[in-house]
Amino acid sequence: MSAATPEDHLPIRVIGEREFVIMMASLMALVALSIDSMLPALDEIAQALQAGDPNRRQLVVGVYLVGAALGALLPGALADRYGRRPVLFGALACYGGLALVCALSTSFEMLLAARGLQALSSAGLSVLPSAIVRDRFSGDRMARVLSTITLVFMAVPMIAPSFGQLVLLFADWRWIFGGTTIMALVVGTWVWLRLPETLEPANRQDIHLATIARNMVGGLSERSANGYVLGGGIVWSGLFGYLNSSQQLVAEHFGAGESFALIFALMAGGMAVANLTNATIVMRFGARRVSHAALFAFIVVAMLQVWRAFAGGETLWEFVGLMGAQMCLIAFMGANFTSIALQPFARTAGAAASAQMFVRSSLSSLLGIAIGQAFDGTARPIALALLLGGVGALMLVLYSERGQLFRRPNPPYRPVP
């Protein structure tokens, strides 16, 4: 009897590729909703809970990013043993329940603790979609699917700040957390009814510390993967630094005011278009060629950002244009870097996804907090961070590729037995 392919295990008659992509994107989007919908409310939250230092308000976002990174270690190993569905539903329950705790917080410290626990316990929403995709696809086709998922996922950053702004027109900031609870319930019901288990029974791993450690170390020690994991973390740190300080930088320093949510949506829309383009071209050119070209362009644009930030007189729309270009280029790297890093791991995709997500997210979130806290009323810290991140990522990718860029070693698609 021949081994079942990933497609055999996830029957098309049960859930088609289009619905599958939207579902995975919706799971990941819950995390983005918890981050971006809070941005317009940061000042109101800080005032209501007496946060003190103006930069301290950034921790509402930063603590969540760190918690999600730390929590990424566990769900992959559990999902490799017990299957994807049980871990997903546990993550959804924690996400929704702790969002209610955030809504009822009576102090800034209580809010931060609840945010950290929410991110820590619901990290599976970030980790498992990649493992589920790896269960079904491989090679450049996996990169295309991940890019399409990211495209749908990017609709949330486009509308999340506007969602938060809309809530504030009719209620206080606590109802933003209530809205995320409702979203978790809706998505959870959909997953329960439509998503079958994608983990092959033969690929289930025992829960032994030695096995978990070996699988996770394997997910990080492969040279062809680890440069992309670390490089992706450094590149994303610049974006996270921008997220942490965006309300102060765009709304206050550049004077966008209430137009901040619209500008944020415009920039996130650019990332969505970039992901659509990547999903279209990656099968033709390959994940490596596309992401390597984007990385070189990223460094060039970062040089322009540093020049404008330090030359003085930078306008709002100059910053939006340059930062928007950087966000688009990150989109050409994100899904492709993830796909390349996961490609060597078929039987241990969950553990590998957890380990890689942990390292990538820890690096990007901690550096992102540092970049945000370095905010000095100008765009200089973020510009320097993006340039240094781009150069560092290039060095790491060169390491993984043994100095040979723009190769296409993998066939466009080959089912993994």
N, C-alpha and C positions, 0 to 999 in steps of 0.2 A: 504494500500500500504506500503510495507516495505521500510525502509530507505535505501538510496543508500550507498554502500560501497565506500571507496576511489578508489578502482579499477574501479567501475562503472562510477565514475566521470571523470576518466582519461582513456579513452578507449584504450585498447591494440592495436586495429586496427588502431588507429591514431598514437600512438608512443609506441613502445615496451620498455621493461625494459632496454635493452642494450643501445638503443639510448637515453633514458631518463637519464641514469647514465652519459653517455658521455656529454650530454647537460648541466646537472647540474654542472659537473666537469669543463666544459669550462667556465661557468659563474664565478665560483669561481677562476678559473685559471687566469682570467684577472687581479684580484687583485694581485696574486703572480707574474704575469708578470711585473706589475708596481713596484714591490719591488725588485725582484731578478735580472731582466735584467739591473738594474742600478748599481749593485755592481762593475763590472769591470770599470765603467765610473766615479766612485766617485772622484777619484783623478783628472781626466781631468775636470770634472764639477767644482770642487773646484778651480782649477787653472784658468779656463776660467772666472769664476764669482767672483774670488778673495774672497774666503770664509774665509781666515785667518787661525785660529787655526786648526791643522790637524784633531782633533776630531770632529770639527764642520761639516765636510763632512757627518758624520753619520746621521745628521738631515734630509738629503734627504730621508732616509729610515724611521727614527724615526717619523718625522712629519706626514708621510703618515699613519703609524700605529696608531698614536693618532687620526688623523682625521677619520679613518675608525671606530675606537671605538666610538667616539662621535656621528658619523652619524648613528650608529646602532640603536639608540633610535626611529627614526622616521619611517623607511620603513615598519616595521612589523605591526604597528598600521594602516598605510595607506593601506597595503595589506589586512588586515583583513576586511577593509571596502569596498574598491574599487576592490579588486581582485589582484591576483599575477602579471598578465601580464602588466597592466598599470604602476605599480611601477617599474617593471623590465626594461621597455623601457625608463622610465625617468632616471633611474640609468645609463643605457647604454649611453644615450645621454650626460649626464653630464661627464661620464668617458671619452668618446672620445673627446668632445669639450675642456675640461680642459687639456687633454694631449697635445693638440695643443698649448694651452697657455703656458704650461711648455716648449715646444719646442722653443717658441719665447721669452722666458724670457731673460731680459737684465741685471739682477742682481740676486745675490744669494737670497736676501730677496723676490724678485718677484717669483722666482722658488719655494721657501718654501711655500709662500702664495698659489700659484696655486696648489701645491701638497696637501696642507691641504684641500683646497676647493674640489679638485677632490676626495679625499678620503671621505670627509664629505658627499658630495652629491651622491656618487655612492656606499655608504655602503650597499645598497640593494643587490648588487652582492654577498656579503658575507652572509647576513642575510637570504634572501628569499629562496635559495636552500634548507636549512634545513626545513623551513616551508612547502615548496612544497613537500618534502619527507614525512614530518609528515602528510600532507593531504592524502597521499597514503598508508603509511605503519605504523606499530606500533611494539612495543616489540623488540625482538632480530632480527627480520627481518629488522626493520628499522636500527638497528645498522649495520647489514650486508650491506645494501644498502649504508648507509653513509660511511662505510669503503671502499666499492668499488668505490664510488665517489671520496673519498680522494686518492685512489690508482691512478685513472686516473689523478686527479688534480696534484699529485706529479710528473707527467711527466714534468710539467712546471718548477718547481724549478730545475729539472735536466738539462733542456736545456736553461732556461732563461739567466743565466750568459754567456753561450756560444753564445746565440743570441746577447747579448750586446757586447761581444768580437768581434763577426763577423761584426756587424755594424761598430765598431770602426776601423776595417781594411780598410773599404771603405769610411767611412764618419765620421762626428763628432757626439758627444753624442746626439745632438738634434734629430737625426733621430731615436734614440731608442724610443723617445716619439711618433714620427710619426708612427712607427711600431705598437705601442699599439693602436693607433687610428684605423688603418686598421683592426686589430684583433677584436676590438669592433664592427666594421661595419659588419664583417663576421659573428660573433656569433649572433649579433642582428638580422640579416636577417634570420638565421637558426631558432632562437626562434620564430620569428614572423610567420614563415611558418609552424612550426611543433608542438609547445607546446600549448595545449588547456588550458583553465582556470581550475585550480585544486581546488579552494575554493568552497565548497558547498554553495549554496545560503542561506540555513538555518543557516550557520555559520558566515554570514557577521555581523560585529559589527558596531554600530553607532559611529560616530566621536564626542564623547563628552569627554572633558578632564577628567571628573570623571571616565568614562568607560575605557579610555586608561590607566589612572593611576592605576585603580583597576586591569586591566588585566596584566599590567606590574609588579605591586607589587605582584600579584599572581604568576607570573612567577619566582619571586625571593624569596618569603616568604615560599614556600613549603620546609620543612626540607629535604625531600628525594632528592631535586634537588639542593638547594643552596650550599651545601658542594662541589658538583661536579663542579658547576659554578666557585666558588672561587678557588677550588683546581686546576681546569684546567687552570685558569688564572695564578696562581703562577708557575705551571710547564712550561707553554708556555713562561713565561717571560724569562726563561733561554735561550730558543731557540731564542727569539727576541733579547736578549742581544748579542747572538752569531751572528745573522744576522747583527746587527748594527756594530759590530767590526770585522766581519769575514775578510774583505779585509785587514785591518791592521794586524790582528792576524795571518792569514794563509799566505797571500801573502808577508807581510813584516817581521813580527817577526820570523815566521818559515821558511821564505825564499822560499816559493812556486813560487813566481813571476807569470809568465804568465800561469803556471799550475794551478792557483787558480780556474779557471772556471771548469777545468776537475775534480779537487778534490771535489769541491762543488757538481758537478753532481754525483760523486760517492757516496757521503754521502746522497744526496737526493734520489738516487737510492735505498739505504738501507731502507729509509722510505717507498718507494713504495713497496718493497718486504714485509716489515712488514705489510703494509695495505692489501696486497693481502693475506697474511697469516691470518690476523685478519678476513677478510671477509670470509675465508674458515672455521675457527674454532669457530667463535662467535655463530653460530647457534647451535653448539654442546655443548659448555661449558657455554654460556651466557656472556653478556656484563660485568657483575660485576666480575665474576671469572677471565676473561681474563685481564681486566683493573687493578684489585687489584694485581694480580701476577706481571704485568708489573710495577706497582708502587713500589713494594718491590725491584724488580730487578734494577729499576732506582736509588733508594737510594744506593744500593750496588755499582753500577758502579760510581756514583757520589763520593763515598768515595775514590775509586781508583783514580779518576780524581784529587781530592784534594791532595792526597798523591803524585802523580807524579808532579803536578804543584808546590808544595812547596819543593819537594826533590831536584829539580834542574836537569838540563840536559835532560829535556823532549824533545824527537825528534818530528819531524813533523808527522811521521806515528804513533807514540804512541798517539799523540793528536787526529789525524784523527780516529784511531780505537776506542778510548774511546768516543769521541764526536759523532761519527757515531753510536755507540751502543746506546747512549742516545737518538739520534734522532729516532732510530727504536723503542725504548721503548715508546717515546712520541706518536708515531703512534698507538701503541696498546692502549693508553689511550684516544687520542683525539676524535675519532668518538664515542667510547663507552661512554665516559663522557658526550658528547653532547646528545646522544640518551637517556641515563638514566635521564638526567636533563629535557628533553622535554617530556618524557613519560607521566607525569601526565596531560598534556595539549592537549586536542583534539580540543575544540572549539576556543581556543585563541592561537593557535600555532604561529601565526605571531607575536603577541605582546610578547609572552613568548620568542620566538627566538630573538627578538630585545632586550628585557631587558637583557636576559642572555648574548647575544653577546656583548652588551654595557659594562656590568660589567666585563666579562671575558677579552675582548679586551682592555678596559681601563686599567685594572690592569696589564695585560701582556705587553702592549706597554709602559706604563709609567715606570714600573720596568725595562723593556728592555732598555729604553733610559738611565736610571740610571746605569744599568750594563755596557752598552756600553761606557758611559762617564767615567766610572771608569777604563777603559783600561789603563794599566800602562806598556805596553810592554811585558806582560807575560800572561799566561793562568790562573793566580790565581783568578781574579775576576769572570770569567765565571764558574770556577770549584766550588767556594764557593756558587755562586748563584744557581747552579743546585742542590747542596746538601741541602741547606736551603729550596729551592723550593720543593724538594721531600718530606722532612720531614713535611713541612707545609701542603702540599697536603694530606699526609697520615692522619694528624690530622683532617682535614676538612672532608675527606671521612668517617672516623670513626664517626664523628658527624652525618653526613647524614644517616649512616647505623646503628646508635645507638649502635656502638661498635661491630657489627656482620658483618664481611667481608665474601666474597666468597659465598654469598647467591644467589639464582636464583628465586626471587619471581614472576617473570612474565612468562607466557607461551611463547614458541618460537614465536608464531604469533597468533594474534586475530584481525580481522578487527575492526576498531573503527566505530561505527554507526554515 
